Amino acid sequence: MKTFRTLATAAAVAAATLVWTPSPASAATTVDCSTGPVTLRGSAETYTLTGACSTVTIKGSGLKVTLASAQRVTLRASNTIVKVRGNAGVVRVIGSTARLQVGRAKSLSIRGAGNQARLTRVPQVTVRGASNKVVVTKGRTRVKVVGAGNKVRVNRRA
């Protein structure tokens, strides 16, 4: 009976967070993130996330990730491309040379070097590091920048 309880507990924990690590030989991988938080790990993988995403965590190198929307996106990776077609909620980038394209977000925080982000609308941007580039095309944006060679371009205020 004790073994059954341990297996049941392990199954409940596994169901709470989906962690996806495909084999190196796989092509584009589709993941349904409507069941809960998703963590993507790998190197040189391509992911398409479907469903209403809550929390998406991306870890690795050379990843390409596309999703419709999320409440929170955390990118802890290098040389990674992330495209969010709609709202990305709270976005955190920790790493280097990541490229991010987002419709709307509640906030954007970048910590690292050589990252690029393009957003349609975000009210708050924080950049720490060097040689990061952020472009916001619409709305009003509060900006905080610490570090050398960072460039942040926001919509002109009327």
BAMARMI-733073 format. One line per 3 residues: number of its first residue (from 1); for each residue x, y, z of C-alpha. Coordinates in nm, 3 decimals, always signed. Example, Ala and Ser with C-alpha at 12.3 -4.5 7.8 and 13.67 -1.06 7.14 Angstrom:
1> +1.230:-0.450:+0.780; +1.367:-0.106:+0.714
This chain:
1> +0.000:+0.000:+0.000; +0.287:+0.235:+0.069; +0.418:+0.187:-0.287
4> +0.076:+0.277:-0.427; +0.069:+0.604:-0.231; +0.416:+0.695:-0.352
7> +0.320:+0.627:-0.714; -0.003:+0.823:-0.675; +0.187:+1.119:-0.529
10> +0.443:+1.105:-0.810; +0.166:+1.096:-1.069; -0.004:+1.400:-0.910
13> +0.321:+1.598:-0.912; +0.393:+1.501:-1.274; +0.045:+1.614:-1.378
16> +0.096:+1.955:-1.214; +0.387:+2.059:-1.439; +0.450:+1.938:-1.790
19> +0.821:+1.916:-1.868; +0.899:+1.844:-2.230; +1.242:+1.728:-2.347
22> +1.221:+1.568:-2.692; +1.485:+1.345:-2.844; +1.758:+1.526:-3.040
25> +1.641:+1.381:-3.372; +1.286:+1.519:-3.347; +1.148:+1.786:-3.581
28> +0.893:+2.048:-3.471; +0.720:+1.937:-3.153; +0.364:+2.043:-3.065
31> +0.281:+2.071:-2.694; -0.064:+2.139:-2.545; -0.007:+2.376:-2.257
34> -0.372:+2.408:-2.150; -0.319:+2.142:-1.881; -0.090:+2.358:-1.668
37> +0.260:+2.507:-1.650; +0.503:+2.399:-1.922; +0.883:+2.380:-1.910
40> +1.066:+2.333:-2.239; +1.426:+2.210:-2.236; +1.664:+2.127:-2.513
43> +1.909:+2.236:-2.774; +1.826:+2.324:-3.136; +1.461:+2.218:-3.097
46> +1.146:+2.374:-3.244; +0.828:+2.390:-3.035; +0.473:+2.502:-3.109
49> +0.257:+2.548:-2.799; -0.120:+2.521:-2.832; -0.400:+2.597:-2.588
52> -0.427:+2.865:-2.321; -0.084:+2.871:-2.156; -0.042:+2.973:-1.794
55> +0.333:+2.967:-1.718; +0.586:+2.882:-1.987; +0.953:+2.833:-1.891
58> +1.208:+2.789:-2.168; +1.556:+2.654:-2.089; +1.827:+2.563:-2.335
61> +2.010:+2.683:-2.641; +1.911:+2.730:-3.003; +1.540:+2.677:-2.938
64> +1.256:+2.814:-3.152; +0.924:+2.851:-2.967; +0.590:+2.980:-3.097
67> +0.276:+3.025:-2.886; -0.053:+3.213:-2.898; -0.054:+3.363:-2.546
70> +0.054:+3.305:-2.186; +0.015:+3.456:-1.842; +0.391:+3.435:-1.778
73> +0.689:+3.359:-2.002; +1.037:+3.299:-1.858; +1.325:+3.252:-2.097
76> +1.647:+3.116:-1.944; +1.832:+3.039:-2.263; +2.079:+3.153:-2.523
79> +2.045:+3.182:-2.902; +1.671:+3.121:-2.869; +1.381:+3.268:-3.067
82> +1.038:+3.310:-2.902; +0.728:+3.440:-3.081; +0.409:+3.514:-2.887
85> +0.126:+3.612:-3.121; -0.096:+3.761:-2.850; -0.059:+3.859:-2.486
88> +0.248:+3.727:-2.306; +0.168:+3.857:-1.957; +0.486:+3.897:-1.750
91> +0.798:+3.829:-1.960; +1.145:+3.760:-1.815; +1.456:+3.702:-2.025
94> +1.767:+3.574:-1.848; +2.051:+3.485:-2.081; +2.216:+3.599:-2.398
97> +2.142:+3.649:-2.766; +1.773:+3.563:-2.738; +1.521:+3.713:-2.981
100> +1.169:+3.779:-2.860; +0.866:+3.898:-3.057; +0.549:+3.968:-2.855
103> +0.213:+4.131:-2.918; +0.134:+4.268:-2.572; +0.285:+4.211:-2.230
106> +0.227:+4.339:-1.876; +0.601:+4.385:-1.824; +0.936:+4.292:-1.976
109> +1.252:+4.227:-1.777; +1.582:+4.147:-1.949; +1.897:+4.041:-1.768
112> +2.191:+3.945:-1.987; +2.369:+4.050:-2.304; +2.287:+4.074:-2.673
115> +1.914:+4.005:-2.637; +1.657:+4.158:-2.872; +1.288:+4.213:-2.799
118> +1.014:+4.366:-3.013; +0.674:+4.427:-2.856; +0.360:+4.600:-2.975
121> +0.266:+4.726:-2.629; +0.416:+4.695:-2.280; +0.378:+4.946:-1.994
124> +0.707:+4.863:-1.817; +1.054:+4.760:-1.942; +1.358:+4.685:-1.725
127> +1.693:+4.607:-1.890; +2.008:+4.503:-1.702; +2.319:+4.397:-1.887
130> +2.495:+4.498:-2.205; +2.410:+4.540:-2.572; +2.041:+4.452:-2.539
133> +1.788:+4.603:-2.778; +1.416:+4.661:-2.708; +1.158:+4.816:-2.942
136> +0.803:+4.899:-2.830; +0.578:+5.026:-3.110; +0.261:+5.145:-2.930
139> +0.144:+5.286:-2.600; +0.327:+5.446:-2.309; +0.621:+5.263:-2.158
142> +0.822:+5.326:-1.841; +1.185:+5.228:-1.893; +1.469:+5.144:-1.653
145> +1.809:+5.062:-1.804; +2.130:+4.959:-1.627; +2.440:+4.866:-1.827
148> +2.642:+4.963:-2.131; +2.534:+4.966:-2.493; +2.165:+4.894:-2.429
151> +1.914:+5.049:-2.672; +1.546:+5.094:-2.588; +1.313:+5.258:-2.838
154> +0.956:+5.329:-2.729; +0.658:+5.492:-2.894; +0.675:+5.870:-2.893
157> +0.448:+6.020:-2.633; +0.196:+6.273:-2.761
